[in-house]
Amino acid sequence: QVQLQESGGGLVQPGGSLRLSCTVSGSIASTNNMGWHRQAPGKQRDLVASIAWGGGTQYADSVKGRSTLTFDNAQNTLLLQMSSLKPEDTAVYYCNLGTSRKHYWGQGTQVTVSA
């Protein structure tokens, strides 16, 4: 059974930076991709960034150029580094892991960008 544990959210000032971590426990042998999604109040959950096993990385236009997604193989941890944060980045951020059979989700971590 795969479990995802997120951390790194919190309150950040506009223009600041943060790093979100998602540590995977369980077997990831059948993983196809991992990524971060976010959901603001009253809005749908949208993709922020994703990485495909054996493939590339993609970013939403809204975060492109100020976000970097990496996977630390030694720690089994997905890392999302975000900078130049804006109030519109405020949302609950969810880690996702996809296999050929199902998708797994973390519990979410709140990111609030406010002065």
N, C-alpha and C positions, 0 to 999 in steps of 0.2 A: 504494500500500500504506500502510495506517494503522499507525503505531506510537505506543505510549503509554509515556511515561517518568515514573515516579513518584519523588517525593522527599518528605522531611519527617518520616519516621518516626524512632523512637528511644526512649530511656528517659525517662519522664516520671513525676514524683511524683503521687500521688493529689491531686486538686484542681487540678492544673496544666492547661495548655493546649498545643495544638500546631496546626500547619497543614500539611495534606497537599496537595501539588501534583501535578498530572498534566498534562504537556505533550504535546500532540498534534502529530505530524508527519504529513505527507501530506494528502490531500484530505478535508475534513470536510463537503463539500457535500451528501452524502446522509445525514448524521447525523440520527437520530431522537431519541436521548437519550444522556446520559452519567451516570455515577454511580460511587459507591464501594461496594464490598462488603467484608466481612471474614470471616475464617475463623480460629477459635480451634482449638487442638489437639483432635482427636477430635470436632469438631463440623462441621456443614455450613456452606457459604459462604452468608452472609445479606446482604441489602441493607442498607446504612447510610443512603444518601441518593441521590436521583437527580433530574435535571433534564431536562425534555422540551423539545426545540426547538419553540418556538411554544406551549409550555404551561407548566405550573407545576413546582414543586419538591415532592418528598415526602421524608419522613424516617421512619426506623424509630422506633417508640415509645420504644425504649431510649435514643435520642439526641435526641429532640425537645426543643426548648427550650434545648439547650446546644450545638447544632451549626448551622452556616450553610454552605450550598453555593452557590457562585457560579461563573460562567464568565467569564474575562477574554478578551474577543474580541481585544484587541490582542496578547495573548501566546499565544492558543490554549491556554489553561491552565485546567483545572478545579481549583477550590480548595475544600478542606473545612476549615473552622475548627471545632475542637472545644474545649470548655472543661469545667471541673468533671469532669475525667477520673477514672474509677474503675478499679479492678483488672480488672473484668469487660470493660473496653474493650480489654484486651490481646488482640491478634490480628495476623494478617497482613492488611493492607489492600490491596485490589486495585482498580485503576481499570478501568472498563468503558466502551466506546463501542459503541452499537448503531445499525446501519443497517437498511434493509429486507431486506438479504440475509444479514448475519452480525453476530456480536458479536466485538469485539476486547478483549483483556485485557492489562494490564500485567503485569510480573513480580512485583509485590507489594512492599510495604514493611512491615517489622515495627514494630509499636507495642507497647511494654511499659509498663504503668502499675504502678509498684511503689515502695515506700519504700526 
